[in-house]
C-alpha cells in the first residue's frame, strides 16, 4: 500500500517521500546532478564542499577549483544533464524548469541551435517520466559582453526556451541594463525570473521585480526584512523559488531551523522548495522537504500544501 506525503514525512520515510510528485523550478543544469554521479563517471572522488561558503563567491571558488575542470566541456555537461534527469525522476520530480546558461552554447560547433537540439532530445527521452521545461540562464557578469548579449537575444527569438533566469550578485549589474532583453522575453511569452534577495535588502527585491516585470524570484528570502515588501509580494502573487540548503551553506541563513521561509509563508508569500545546485548542496527536493520537517520549520500538512501548490501553479501532472 502506498504511503501519502504527510505520513511519509511524519514517519521519516524518505523512500515514500520520493514517490510523491514534486516540482523543481530553481535548478541550474551545469551543476544539477549529484556529485557522486560525477565521481562514478570520473572514476575518482572529488573534494566535498565546505559546510559553509561565503556567498556566491565562495561557492564559485569551490566549483571552479574542484568541479568545473572535470565537466566544463560538451561531454561533461551532457553527462551531467542526463544524470540530473535520472536523479530528478528517482526523486519524484515530475516537472523541472532547468536553467541552461547561455555560455553552454560555446561547447557546440553550431552554437545555440545545437545546444537546443541536445535539450530537445533530452525532453523527448524523458517525456513520459518528467516534464522538462527549458529555461535559459544569463549571468549579470555577461551583460557587458556584446557577443553573449546578442546570443541571449537570439535565444529568445528561437522560441524554444520557456523561461529566462538572471543570476549572479545584484551589484554586478543593475536590472535596468537587462530590461530590453526581459521586455523581448515577455513579448515572446516567456516566464521571467531573476536571482535577487538572497543577500540583498528587501526593497531591492521589489525594485527588480518592477523593473524587469518578473513573474518569480529566485531566492528572495531577504523580503522578511520588510512586512511591506512581503505584503506586496503576496498581493501580487510573486512566487519565491527557495533553496533552503543553498541559503544555509552560502551563509545567507545561519541554520535551517531559523530559515525565513517560515515567515514568508506566514505572510502569504507564495513559496516553492527547490535544489539550486545538487552537485554542490547535495540535497534533492525530497530531502529539502524532509529537512524542513525535521528542523521544525513546517508541519507535514504545511509542506503538503506547499507541494500541492507548486504542482498546481505549473499545471504539472
Residue pairs with C-beta under 8 A, 6 or more apart in sequence:
2 16
2 19
3 11
3 13
3 16
3 19
4 20
5 17
5 20
5 300
5 303
5 304
5 307
6 300
6 301
6 304
7 13
7 16
7 300
8 14
8 16
8 17
8 19
8 20
9 17
9 289
9 290
9 293
9 300
9 303
9 304
10 300
12 290
12 294
14 286
14 287
14 290
17 92
17 286
17 289
17 290
18 90
18 91
18 92
18 284
18 286
19 92
20 92
20 307
21 92
21 93
21 94
21 307
21 311
21 316
21 317
22 91
22 92
22 93
22 94
22 285
22 286
22 289
22 307
22 310
22 311
23 93
23 94
23 95
23 96
23 97
23 272
23 274
23 285
23 310
23 311
23 313
23 314
23 316
24 88
24 93
24 95
24 96
24 97
24 98
24 274
24 275
24 285
25 95
25 96
25 97
25 216
25 241
25 272
25 274
25 310
25 314
26 97
26 218
26 219
26 241
26 242
26 243
26 272
26 274
26 275
26 276
27 84
27 96
27 97
27 98
27 99
27 274
27 275
27 276
27 277
27 278
28 98
28 99
28 101
28 137
28 167
28 276
28 277
29 77
29 80
29 81
29 84
29 98
29 99
29 100
29 101
29 104
29 137
30 71
30 77
30 80
30 101
30 104
31 63
31 67
31 80
31 277
31 278
31 279
31 280
32 80
32 81
32 84
32 87
32 98
32 275
32 277
32 278
32 279
33 79
33 80
33 81
33 83
33 84
33 87
33 278
33 279
34 83
34 87
34 278
34 279
34 282
35 46
35 48
35 67
35 279
35 280
35 282
37 80
37 83
37 87
38 46
38 67
38 70
38 71
38 79
38 80
38 83
38 279
39 45
39 46
41 79
41 83
42 70
46 66
46 67
46 70
47 66
49 59
49 62
49 66
49 249
49 280
49 281
49 282
50 58
50 62
50 249
51 249
52 249
52 251
53 59
53 61
53 62
53 249
53 250
53 251
54 250
54 251
55 169
55 199
55 250
55 251
55 252
56 168
56 169
56 198
56 250
57 169
58 250
58 251
59 249
59 250
59 277
59 280
62 280
63 277
63 280
67 279
67 280
70 76
71 77
71 79
71 80
73 107
74 107
74 108
77 104
77 107
78 118
80 279
81 118
81 119
81 122
82 122
84 98
84 278
85 96
85 122
85 125
85 126
85 130
85 132
87 278
87 284
88 96
88 130
88 284
88 285
89 126
89 129
89 130
91 284
91 285
91 286
92 285
92 286
93 130
93 285
94 129
94 130
94 131
94 311
94 316
94 317
95 130
95 131
95 133
95 311
95 314
95 316
96 130
96 131
96 132
96 133
97 133
97 135
97 162
97 163
97 191
97 314
98 132
98 133
98 134
98 135
99 135
99 136
99 137
99 165
99 167
100 115
100 119
100 134
100 135
100 136
100 137
100 161
101 136
101 137
101 138
101 139
102 112
102 136
102 137
102 138
102 142
102 148
102 151
102 152
102 155
103 139
103 142
103 148
104 115
105 111
105 112
105 114
105 115
105 151
107 115
108 114
108 115
108 118
111 151
112 151
112 154
112 155
112 158
113 158
116 134
116 158
116 160
119 132
119 134
119 160
120 160
122 132
123 132
123 134
126 132
131 316
131 317
133 162
133 163
133 314
134 160
134 161
134 162
135 161
135 162
135 163
135 164
135 165
135 191
135 193
136 152
136 155
136 161
136 163
136 164
136 165
137 164
137 165
137 166
137 167
138 148
138 152
138 164
138 165
138 166
138 167
138 178
138 181
139 166
139 167
139 168
140 166
140 167
140 168
140 169
140 170
140 172
140 173
140 178
141 168
141 172
141 173
142 148
142 149
142 152
143 149
143 172
143 173
143 177
143 178
144 173
149 181
152 181
153 181
153 184
155 161
156 164
156 181
156 184
156 185
156 188
156 190
157 184
157 188
159 188
161 190
162 190
162 191
163 190
163 191
163 192
163 193
164 181
164 182
164 185
164 190
164 191
164 192
164 193
165 193
165 194
165 195
165 218
166 175
166 178
166 182
166 193
166 194
166 195
166 212
167 194
167 195
167 218
168 195
169 199
170 195
170 196
170 199
170 200
170 204
170 208
175 194
175 196
175 207
175 208
175 211
175 212
176 211
178 194
178 212
179 211
179 212
182 192
182 212
182 213
183 213
185 192
186 192
186 213
191 215
191 216
192 212
192 213
192 214
192 215
192 216
193 214
193 215
193 216
193 217
193 218
193 241
194 208
194 212
194 214
194 217
194 218
195 217
195 218
195 219
196 204
196 205
196 208
196 209
196 217
196 218
196 219
196 220
197 204
197 205
197 208
197 217
197 219
197 220
197 221
197 222
197 223
197 240
198 218
198 219
198 220
198 221
198 222
198 247
198 250
198 252
199 222
199 252
200 222
201 222
201 225
202 222
202 223
202 224
202 225
202 226
202 229
202 230
203 226
203 229
204 222
205 217
205 220
205 222
205 223
205 229
205 233
206 229
206 232
206 233
208 214
208 217
209 217
209 233
209 236
209 238
214 238
215 238
215 239
216 238
216 239
216 240
216 241
217 233
217 238
217 239
217 240
217 241
218 241
219 240
219 241
219 242
219 243
219 247
219 252
220 233
220 238
220 240
220 241
220 242
220 264
221 240
221 242
221 247
221 252
221 253
221 259
221 260
221 261
221 264
223 229
223 230
223 233
223 240
223 260
223 264
223 269
224 230
224 260
224 263
224 264
227 267
230 263
230 264
230 267
230 268
230 269
231 267
231 268
232 238
233 240
233 269
233 270
234 267
234 268
234 269
234 270
237 270
238 269
238 270
239 270
239 271
239 272
239 313
240 264
240 269
240 270
240 271
240 272
241 271
241 272
241 274
242 261
242 264
242 271
242 272
242 273
242 274
243 273
243 274
243 275
243 276
243 281
243 288
244 253
244 256
244 259
244 261
244 273
244 283
244 288
244 291
244 292
245 256
245 276
245 281
245 282
245 283
245 288
245 291
246 275
246 276
246 277
246 280
246 281
247 253
247 259
248 254
248 255
248 256
248 259
249 280
249 281
253 259
253 260
255 295
256 291
256 292
256 295
256 297
257 295
257 296
257 297
259 292
259 295
259 297
261 271
261 273
261 292
261 297
262 297
262 298
264 271
265 271
265 298
265 302
265 306
270 309
270 313
271 306
272 306
272 309
272 310
272 313
273 285
273 288
273 289
273 292
273 303
273 306
273 307
273 310
274 285
274 288
275 281
275 283
275 284
275 285
275 288
278 284
283 291
289 303
289 307
292 298
292 303
293 299
293 300
293 303
298 306
310 316
